[in-house]
Amino acid sequence: MNAHTPGPWTFEVDEWHPCYVRNQYKTAIIAQVVGDSAETEWNAHLIAASPDLLEAARMIADECADVNVPSLGAMVKLCAAIAKAEGK
């Protein structure tokens, strides 16, 4: 079960509003990123990629757990990022 709005999320900006991240149906705003710099836009892109990044991280963690491929430090960091994304 997801505790967040399912992805994919999309990034959009228009002349009247700051950067928005919306759900796939564009019926809900996930985030509004305020600012007028390129950094603001990149932050919105990163937020929009979050569901995809979490899914990829879960896949890597699951696939590598049994074969012990990544370094212990990398796996600890990956698992911590997954936990943070899942609000744990």
C-alpha positions as CSV (number, residue, x, y, z in Angstrom):
1,M,0.0,0.0,0.0
2,N,1.3,3.4,-0.9
3,A,1.1,6.2,1.7
4,H,1.5,8.8,-1.1
5,T,-0.4,9.8,-4.2
6,P,0.5,7.1,-6.8
7,G,2.7,8.2,-9.6
8,P,3.5,9.1,-12.2
9,W,3.7,12.8,-11.2
10,T,4.1,15.5,-13.8
11,F,5.9,18.9,-13.6
12,E,4.3,22.0,-15.0
13,V,4.7,25.7,-14.9
14,D,2.8,28.5,-16.6
15,E,3.1,32.3,-16.7
16,W,0.6,32.8,-13.8
17,H,1.8,30.3,-11.3
18,P,5.0,28.9,-9.8
19,C,6.2,25.4,-10.5
20,Y,3.6,22.7,-9.8
21,V,3.8,18.9,-9.5
22,R,0.5,17.2,-10.2
23,N,-0.8,13.7,-10.1
24,Q,-1.0,11.8,-13.4
25,Y,-4.6,12.9,-14.0
26,K,-3.8,16.5,-13.2
27,T,-6.7,16.5,-10.7
28,A,-4.5,17.2,-7.6
29,I,-1.5,19.4,-6.9
30,I,1.2,17.3,-5.1
31,A,3.6,20.3,-4.5
32,Q,3.9,23.9,-5.3
33,V,7.6,25.0,-5.6
34,V,7.9,28.7,-5.1
35,G,10.8,30.8,-6.4
36,D,12.1,32.4,-9.6
37,S,15.3,30.6,-10.2
38,A,16.4,27.6,-12.2
39,E,17.0,25.8,-8.9
40,T,13.2,26.1,-8.2
41,E,12.4,24.4,-11.5
42,W,15.0,21.6,-10.8
43,N,13.5,21.1,-7.3
44,A,10.1,20.6,-8.9
45,H,11.5,18.1,-11.4
46,L,13.1,16.2,-8.5
47,I,9.8,16.1,-6.6
48,A,8.0,14.9,-9.8
49,A,10.5,12.1,-10.1
50,S,10.1,10.9,-6.5
51,P,7.6,8.0,-7.1
52,D,9.8,6.7,-9.9
53,L,13.0,7.0,-7.8
54,L,11.4,5.2,-4.9
55,E,10.2,2.4,-7.1
56,A,13.7,2.0,-8.6
57,A,15.3,2.1,-5.2
58,R,13.0,-0.6,-3.9
59,M,13.7,-2.8,-7.0
60,I,17.5,-2.4,-6.5
61,A,17.3,-3.1,-2.8
62,D,15.2,-6.2,-3.4
63,E,17.3,-7.6,-6.2
64,C,20.7,-6.9,-4.4
65,A,19.7,-8.1,-1.0
66,D,20.1,-11.8,-1.8
67,V,23.3,-11.5,-3.9
68,N,25.1,-9.0,-1.6
69,V,26.4,-7.0,-4.7
70,P,26.5,-3.4,-3.4
71,S,28.8,-2.3,-0.6
72,L,27.3,-2.3,2.8
73,G,27.5,1.5,3.0
74,A,25.6,1.9,-0.3
75,M,22.9,-0.6,0.8
76,V,22.5,1.2,4.2
77,K,22.1,4.5,2.5
78,L,19.7,3.1,0.0
79,C,17.5,1.5,2.7
80,A,17.6,4.7,4.7
81,A,16.4,6.7,1.7
82,I,13.6,4.3,1.1
83,A,12.6,4.5,4.7
84,K,12.6,8.3,4.6
85,A,10.5,8.3,1.5
86,E,8.0,5.9,3.2
87,G,7.9,8.1,6.3
88,K,9.6,5.6,8.6
